[in-house]
């Protein structure tokens, strides 16, 4: 074997471990136009 892959999955200390943690509950997407503009400005700055 000339290489390997590692996945680091961040967890909070209060979260239970197990395969159920890999899929978080989904929520309805809410578009926040101001937040999108902030991200665009930061990306274009650099």
Backbone torsions as a table, in degrees:
resi	resn	phi	psi	omega
1	UNK	NA	124.5	-178.5
2	UNK	-102.3	-1.3	174.8
3	UNK	-163.4	167.4	174.7
4	UNK	-149.8	164.2	-178.8
5	UNK	-118.3	143.1	176.9
6	UNK	-129.0	134.4	175.0
7	UNK	-110.0	126.3	175.8
8	UNK	-103.6	120.9	-177.5
9	UNK	-114.5	110.7	-178.1
10	UNK	-64.8	143.2	-179.9
11	UNK	-137.5	149.2	170.3
12	UNK	-86.9	153.7	-177.2
13	UNK	-63.5	-25.7	-177.5
14	UNK	-86.8	-8.0	-178.4
15	UNK	-77.6	142.1	175.8
16	UNK	-77.0	150.7	177.5
17	UNK	-92.7	154.1	178.6
18	UNK	138.7	170.6	-174.1
19	UNK	-64.8	-22.5	180.0
20	UNK	-66.0	-23.3	-179.7
21	UNK	-71.3	-17.8	-177.6
22	UNK	-72.5	-21.9	-179.9
23	UNK	-119.8	107.8	178.5
24	UNK	-83.6	152.3	176.4
25	UNK	-60.7	140.8	179.7
26	UNK	-90.8	146.5	178.6
27	UNK	-121.4	162.0	178.3
28	UNK	-66.0	135.2	179.6
29	UNK	-74.9	131.6	176.6
30	UNK	-121.8	117.6	-177.9
31	UNK	-75.5	128.1	177.5
32	UNK	-115.6	95.4	-173.4
33	UNK	-62.1	-35.3	179.1
34	UNK	-65.9	-42.6	179.3
35	UNK	-65.1	-39.4	176.8
36	UNK	-61.4	-41.6	178.3
37	UNK	-63.6	-40.2	178.5
38	UNK	-61.2	-43.7	179.9
39	UNK	-65.2	-43.4	178.7
40	UNK	-59.4	-44.1	-179.8
41	UNK	-62.2	-42.2	179.7
42	UNK	-65.4	-40.3	-179.9
43	UNK	-67.0	-38.2	-178.6
44	UNK	-75.6	-21.7	179.0
45	UNK	-65.4	-39.8	-172.8
46	UNK	-89.2	NA	NA
